[in-house]
Protein backbone atom coordinates (compact mmCIF):
# COMPACT_ATOMS: atom_id res chain seq x y z
CA UNK A 1 0.00 0.00 0.00
CA UNK A 2 2.84 2.34 0.84
CA UNK A 3 4.33 1.64 -2.60
CA UNK A 4 1.09 2.75 -4.28
CA UNK A 5 1.12 5.99 -2.27
CA UNK A 6 4.65 6.74 -3.50
CA UNK A 7 3.62 5.94 -7.08
CA UNK A 8 0.61 8.24 -6.86
CA UNK A 9 2.73 10.96 -5.23
CA UNK A 10 5.16 10.67 -8.15
CA UNK A 11 2.33 10.88 -10.66
CA UNK A 12 0.87 13.89 -8.85
CA UNK A 13 4.26 15.64 -8.85
CA UNK A 14 4.64 14.92 -12.55
CA UNK A 15 1.19 16.32 -13.25
CA UNK A 16 2.17 19.56 -11.48
CA UNK A 17 4.83 20.12 -14.14
CA UNK A 18 2.40 19.68 -17.03
CA UNK A 19 1.25 23.34 -17.14
CA UNK A 20 4.88 24.46 -17.60
CA UNK A 21 5.38 21.82 -20.28
CA UNK A 22 2.27 23.01 -22.10
CA UNK A 23 3.44 26.64 -21.82
CA UNK A 24 6.81 25.70 -23.32
CA UNK A 25 5.09 23.82 -26.14
CA UNK A 26 2.80 26.79 -26.75
CA UNK A 27 5.79 29.17 -26.84
CA UNK A 28 7.57 26.88 -29.30
CA UNK A 29 4.50 26.74 -31.52
CA UNK A 30 4.24 30.55 -31.41
CA UNK A 31 7.89 30.86 -32.47
CA UNK A 32 7.34 28.32 -35.22
CA UNK A 33 4.35 30.31 -36.44
CA UNK A 34 6.48 33.47 -36.55
CA UNK A 35 9.13 31.65 -38.58
CA UNK A 36 6.51 30.35 -41.01
CA UNK A 37 5.09 33.87 -41.39
CA UNK A 38 8.57 35.28 -42.07
CA UNK A 39 9.25 32.61 -44.69
CA UNK A 40 5.86 33.24 -46.27
CA UNK A 41 6.58 36.98 -46.43
CA UNK A 42 9.96 36.27 -48.04
CA UNK A 43 8.34 34.03 -50.62
CA UNK A 44 5.71 36.68 -51.38
CA UNK A 45 8.49 39.25 -51.84
CA UNK A 46 10.41 36.95 -54.19
CA UNK A 47 7.23 36.31 -56.14
CA UNK A 48 6.69 40.08 -56.54
CA UNK A 49 10.32 40.55 -57.61
CA UNK A 50 10.23 37.80 -60.20
CA UNK A 51 6.67 38.38 -61.37
CA UNK A 52 7.52 41.52 -63.32
CA UNK A 53 10.99 40.47 -64.46
CA UNK A 54 11.27 39.27 -68.06
CA UNK A 55 14.06 36.90 -67.07
CA UNK A 56 13.93 36.13 -63.34
CA UNK A 57 17.39 34.56 -63.18
CA UNK A 58 18.96 37.54 -64.93
CA UNK A 59 17.13 39.85 -62.53
CA UNK A 60 18.39 37.84 -59.55
CA UNK A 61 21.90 37.97 -60.96
CA UNK A 62 21.57 41.75 -61.16
CA UNK A 63 20.43 41.90 -57.54
CA UNK A 64 23.44 39.85 -56.43
CA UNK A 65 25.82 41.94 -58.55
CA UNK A 66 24.47 45.12 -56.97
CA UNK A 67 24.90 43.58 -53.53
CA UNK A 68 28.46 42.53 -54.38
CA UNK A 69 29.27 46.03 -55.64
CA UNK A 70 27.86 47.49 -52.44
CA UNK A 71 30.07 45.17 -50.40
CA UNK A 72 33.11 46.17 -52.45
CA UNK A 73 32.38 49.84 -51.77
CA UNK A 74 32.05 49.10 -48.06
CA UNK A 75 35.34 47.21 -48.17
CA UNK A 76 36.94 50.22 -49.86
CA UNK A 77 35.52 52.50 -47.16
CA UNK A 78 36.91 50.20 -44.48
CA UNK A 79 40.32 50.19 -46.17
CA UNK A 80 40.30 54.00 -46.38
CA UNK A 81 39.53 54.31 -42.67
CA UNK A 82 42.11 51.67 -41.79
CA UNK A 83 44.89 53.36 -43.78
CA UNK A 84 44.03 56.96 -42.82
CA UNK A 85 46.59 57.18 -39.97
CA UNK A 86 49.37 55.91 -42.27
CA UNK A 87 48.48 58.44 -44.97
CA UNK A 88 48.33 61.23 -42.38
CA UNK A 89 51.79 60.28 -41.13
CA UNK A 90 53.12 60.32 -44.72
CA UNK A 91 51.69 63.78 -45.33
CA UNK A 92 53.15 65.10 -42.08
CA UNK A 93 56.55 63.58 -42.90
CA UNK A 94 56.47 65.25 -46.34
CA UNK A 95 55.62 68.62 -44.78
CA UNK A 96 58.43 68.26 -42.24
CA UNK A 97 60.85 67.27 -45.01
CA UNK A 98 59.75 70.25 -47.13
CA UNK A 99 60.31 72.74 -44.28
CA UNK A 100 63.78 71.37 -43.51
Protein Blocks (a to p, Z undefined) as FASTA:
>chain_A
ZZmmmmmmmmmmmmmmmmmmmmmmmmmmmmmmmmmmmmmmmmmmmmmmmmmpmblmlmmm
mmmmmmmmmmmmmmmmmmmmmmmmmmmmmmmmmmmmmmZZ
